[in-house]
Amino acid sequence: MDAETTYSRIGGESTLRLLVDRFYDLMSELPAAETIRKMHADDLTESRDKLFKFLSGFFGGPSLYIQEYGHPMLRARHLPFAIGESERDQWLLCMNQAIDELIEDKKLASQLKFSFFQTADHMRNAHE
């Protein structure tokens, strides 16, 4: 049932776009995220679009990413980048702050943070 998807619980497309945009704004603003910011292009337009499309399907909304790019293959797509605990934690710092600012439902916020931690931890490919 659509009403029970994470996508609908966070507020659908509009809130998801706000979350993604705030995440990337924080990545650019926070000195503590400098390392992961440097892993991205100067212009974050494509990154914002791809993360939005991925999360749409990941959270039970339209499968926009798969429709345009095929299977996400997240780990394989991130292999060119050295991702250790520090990079994972910088990514999570930005996403967790965006969640805290935009998701009022504390239970949902906690579930999102847990899900993002699991995914971000899975992306690690460098040991420190």
Helices and strands as residue ranges (DSSP letters): G 2-4, H 6-10, H 12-29, G 31-33, H 34-38, H 45-58, H 64-69, H 74-78, H 85-102, H 106-122
